[in-house]
Amino acid sequence: MVKAAAISVLLTKVRRLIYSIATSAADSILWYLSVPPSGCKISTGKEKGKIIMYAGEFLPPRIARLAKWCKKSGRFTTILLCHRHGYVQKFSNREIDHTFLFRNKWHLKRLIKALPAPYIMHNFAPKSKYPFIALETLKKINPAMPVLTDYQDVLVLYYGLETKLRWLNKELPYEKQCFQRSDGIVAQSLEPFEGMRKWNITDKKKRIFFPLYADNDSFCNNTKVLSADDIHLVYAGGVAGSHRDKSHYGATQFHWLIDTLTAQKIHFHIYPSPSGLRADYMEYEQLAAGNNYFHFHPPVEQDNLAKELSAYHYGLLPFFTGASNQSGLKYRYATTLKLFNYIEAGIPIIAGADVLYQSWLVERYKLGMVFNSKDDFNALRKQTGAIPYAGQVKNVLESREHLSLKKHIPRLLEFYKSFGGPD
């Protein structure tokens, strides 16, 4: 199975590369001939509101959440430009008014040229290649148009400026260019600030720290009682099969945790990211089929995820340095949406101490427990019994309004406004 999964991943990459090469030739000619793509005529006007244009390669769930709360707080039309291979329907929502899936860089440039000028362009990364192309294209059309780049993960923090990974060596120059040339940076974690230091970028351009936050529309109540004989833990997010390179994917290879919890007869549920590859799921599905304490669920769309997670006792952030070759800086400054999904679900959190900012949030708001190492999971039943469960739930429910999008979205809108883009 491991070999078959590796071949499946390779074939997917090859098919996508061939598709990009095959379509680029035609789109480059159409770009130079100024032939617009079909479907780009969008009605505009005051009744439609200002246009926020989101652009990037891999759609993260945070973008649709931002679009929804921007529209709740003002009159906007939202346009999404996403690579067809990076678009995930379960990460989008009805608040994205117009979605255009580009097939290569030339198609992206054609779309930007044909679509109405936005009030602001809000690009999302990683990866940074297509956000940079979008920035460069829009600036050539209208240099005064404000372009922001939104980062949650910053790739230079994974392994530093020098790496043996060829794809990352090609990607890093685009990341640096986005930091240098964007009018502003939306930092969905602390990583962009450290990334700019890594890149030796001293320009004090406008930045906003906007760490994902909880979606008020997804808030669930928690009335469960924790029983020592029936404990259910849940993880929502990316998973990697054992066919993946441990030096890069080790943090999301959860075989150790499955074995540890099964030995204690504690239930462990995984809701994999909808953006994952089928090859990474197959191994876990097979493990779940023969294990009464491990449950591998189908991916769930973002709008329904909190409701699913609310059925369990604790949400997990089981990340510790040493699981892969990723740097300690990556762990220290990272923020993951799953943290806020658990808060939305009303369930306490068990976080690894090495994800420093996230574990600080857990301790600051008393949202659950922080484990210093993987070994702490060996006595999990004892750990969970040491702190009253009802008190942890109460802290989660009381803290989430302060950590919510409803409370903080006005800061993002003021940030947009500060660039004085065209109406």
N, C-alpha and C positions, 0 to 999 in steps of 0.2 A: 504493500500500500504506500509506503514512504516513497519508493521509486516512482510509482504511478503518479503520486501527487506532485512530485518535482517535475516530471515530464509535462503534466497538465499546466503548471505555472509557466514553464518555458514556452509551450505552444501558444498560450494566451499572449505572452509578450511578443512573440514572433508575428502572430496574426495582426496585432495592433500596429506593429512597426510597418508591416507591408501595407496596411490600410492607409496609414499616414503618408507614406511615400507615394502611393498610387493616386491619392486625391490631391496632394500638394501641387502637382504639375498643373492641373486644370485650374485650381483656385488661384495660383500665382498669376496665370494669364488673365483671369477674370479681374483680379485686383488691378493689374496694370491697365486694363481696358476700362476700369471704373464701372464694371457691371455689378450692381448690387445683388445680394442674395434675395430670394423671394421671402415674403412675409414680414418685411421690415417696416412697413407703414403702420405706425402707431399713432392713434389720435392723442393729441396733447391739448393743453389749455388749463386755465385756472381750476376748472372743475375736476380735472384729472390729478392735479397736484404736481409738485416738483418730481423729477426723475432721479431715483437712486439706482445706479447701475453697478451690479456686483459682477466681478469677473475673476475667473481662476480655472485651474485644471481639475482639481479634486474637490467636489462640493462637501464641505463639512456641515454638520447639523446646526452649528451656531448661526449660519448665515440666514436661514429661513426664520429662525427665532428672532434675530435682529430685525429682519424685514417686517415681521408681524408686529413687533412692539413699536417700531418707527411709525407704522401705519395707524396703530392705535392712538399714537400721540400727535399725529399731524397728517396732513393731506399729501400723500406721496404715491407715485407710480413706481413700481419696482420691476427692474429688468435683470434677469440672470443670464450671463454668458458663461457656459461651462463646457469643458471638453466632453464629448459624447462618451468617452471611456471612463470619465471620472464622475459622471452624474449618477446620483442615487436617488430614486424617486422617494424612498422612505425618509430621506433627509430634507425633502422639500415640503411645501405646504401651499395652501390656497392663496396665501398673501404674496406669493411671487406672481405678479400679474402677467409677465411675458418671459418665457424661457426659450433661449436659443442655444442649441448644442452645436458647437463648432467641431470640425473634424481635423483641423491642422491650423498652423499659425496664419496662413493666408486667408483662410475662411474667417478666423477671428478678426483680422484686420478689415476684411470686407464688411463684416457685421457692424463694427464700431463706426466705420465711415458712413454706413447707410442709416443707422439708427439716429433718433433725435438726440441732441446734445444733453447730457445729464446735468442735474444740479450738482451732483458729486459722483465720482467713481470710487467705489469701495471694493478694492481687489482683495482676494483671499489667497493665502499661501500657508504652507508649502503645497506643492512645489512652486518655485518662483519664476520659472521660464515664461509661462503664459501671462501671469500678472505683469511681468516686465514688458512683454510685447504689447499688452493692452495699454499700459502706461505710455510707452513710447509712441504708439499709434495715436492715442488721443492727444498727446502733447504736440505732435506734428500738425494735427488738424486745428487745435486751438490751444496754444501754450498757456493761456490763462486758466484753463479748466482744472479745478482741483482734483488730484488723484491721491487717495489714501491706500496704504497697504496694511492688511489685517493679518497679524501673526499670532498663532497659538504655539506651534512648534517651530523652532529655529534650528535649521539643520547644522549650522556651524558648531552648535553646542553638542551635537551627538559625538563627534570624534575630533573636533578641532579643525584647524585650517588644512591639515594634511591627512589624507586618508587613502587607503588602497582601493576603495570602492569607486569604480569608474563612473557610475551614474551620479554619484555624489560630487565627484570632481567636476563634472559638467554642470551640475546644478548650482554649486556655491557661488560662481561669479554672478549669476542672475540674482541670487539672494542679496549679495552685496550691493548690486545696482539698485534693487528695489529700496533698500534702506537709504541709499544715498540720494536717489532721485524722487522718491515719493514726497508729496507736500506734507504728509503727516503719517504717523504710525498709530494704528489701533492695536494695543498690546493686550491680547486675551490671556496672557500669562506674564510672568516676570522674564521670560526668555528673551523677548526683543531687546530689553535694556542691556542684558548681558551680551547678547549678540552684537549690538552696536559697539560695545567695548572691545569684543573680539575682533571686529572689523576695523577698529581704530577710527570710528566715525564720531567726530566731536561736534558736528553741526547740531546745534540745539533746536532742531526743528520741532514742530508741534507734535506732542505725543499724548495719548490718553491711556491710562491703565483701566481696562474694562474686562475683568476676568470672568467672562461667560455668564455667570449668575443663573439663578433658578427662575424658571418660567411659571409665573403665578397661575396661568391657565391649567397647569398640570399638577397643582398641589393636591395631594391625597392625604386623608386622615389615617392614623395608625392606631388601631384599638387592640392589636394583638397582645397576647401574653406569652412571655418566653418560658418554655419548659425545658428543663435539662435533658429530657428524654426525646425532644423533638425540636432540633435547632436547624434552621434553614438559612444558609448564606447565599448571596447572589453577587455575580459579577456581570457587568454590561460593558462590552467594548471589544477591541480587537483581540483575536487569538491567532496563534501560529502553530502549525503542525511540526512534528519532529523532523520533517524533511527540510525545514528552513534552517538557515545558518544561525547557530546559537549566538555567535558573536554579535549579530545584529538583532535577532528576534527573540533572544532568550527571555526577555522580560515578560513576553506574552505566551510563553510555552508553559502551560499550567499542569503538566503531568505530576510534578512534585506535590502540588496542592491537592489534586484529586486523591492521590495516594494517602496523604496525611489526614485528610478529613474522612475518607472512607474508613481508615483504620479506627477512627473514633466514633463511627456510625453517625456522622454529622452530614446533613444533606448540603450539597453544593450545586448551585444552578448557574449556568452560563447562558447569557443572551448575547450572541456574537454580533459584531457590527454588521449592518447591512452592506457595508462597503467591502467586506472581506471576500476572498476568493473561495469558491466551492472546494478547492483542493485542501484548504486549511480546515474545513469543517469535517471532512469525512472521517478522519482519525478520531475526533471527539465523539462523533455520532456512534462509531463502533464501540468506543469505551463506555458510553452511556447505556448502550444496549445490553451490556453484561454487568452493570453495576447499579444496584438499587439506591445508592446514595449519591450518584452523579447524574445530573440531568442537563442535557444540552438542548436548548430550545431553539426554535426558528427565530431569525432576526425579526425585530419589531420596529415599526415606524416610530419616529421620535415623538409624535404627538400622543402615542399610546404607551410609551415605555414606562413612565412613572407609575401608571396604573398596574402594569405587570409587576414591577419591582416591589410595589407596596404589599405584595402577598408574602414577603419574606422578612426575616428578622434583622439581618445586617447586610449592608452593601460593602463590597471589598475593593480596596486599593492595594493589592498585595505585591507591591513593588519594592525591591531592595537592590542596592548596588551590587555588582558582581554577577548578576544574572546574565548580563551581556557585556560587551565592550564599550557600551555607551558611557559617556563621561559622568562624573558625579554632578557636574553643573546642570546637565540635562535633568537629572532627578531632582536636584535642589529647587530649580526654578519653574518646573512644569506645572501646568494646571490642566486637568482633564474634565470634560463635560460630565463624565459619569459621576463625579463628586456631587455635582448639582442635580443630576438625575436622582440620586439617592435622597438628597434633601427634598426634592419635589415629592418623592414617594413617601416621605415621612419616616424613613428608617434610619437608625443610627449607622455609623460607618466604622469600619476597621481599616486603618491606614498604616502602611509601612512608614517608619520614621525617616527613611532616606528620601521620600518625596517631601522635602522639607516644608515648602510653602503650603502644600495641601494638608500635611499633618499638623502644621501650625493652626490652620483654620479649624481642624477637628478639635484641637485642644483649646483654642481661643473661645470657641462657641460651645464647647462641651458637647460635641456632636457624636461622640462615641469613644473609641479606644485607639491608641497608637501602639503598634508592635515594633520592637527594636530590631527583630530579626525573624527569619523564617521559623526559627525554633519555637517562637511564641505560639505558633499555630499547633504545636504538638500537645499543648494543654489547653485547647481552646474552650472546652466546656467549663473548666475552672476559671478561665479568664472572664468569660461572659457572665458567670455567676457572681463575680466579685463586685459588680456595680449594678445597682437596681435598674432594670431595663426600662421601666416606666419613666424614670427620671431622664434617661437618655432620649427617649422619644419626645418628652416634653421640651427638652432643650432644642431638638431639631425643629419642632413645630413653631416654637417661639422665635427662633433665629432666622427662619427662612424669608420672612418679609424683609428683613434688613439686607438679605443677600439676593434680592429679587430683581428681575428685569424691570418690573413696574416702577420700582423705586429709583433705579439707576439710568433708565433709558433717556431721561431729560439731559443727562450729562453728555451722552453721545450726540444728541441733536444739537446741543450748544457747541460741541466740537465741530460738527458739520458747518454750523452757522459761522464759526470763527474764520472760515476760509473765504467767505464772501464770494462764493461762486455765483454764476449767472442764474437768474430765476427762470 
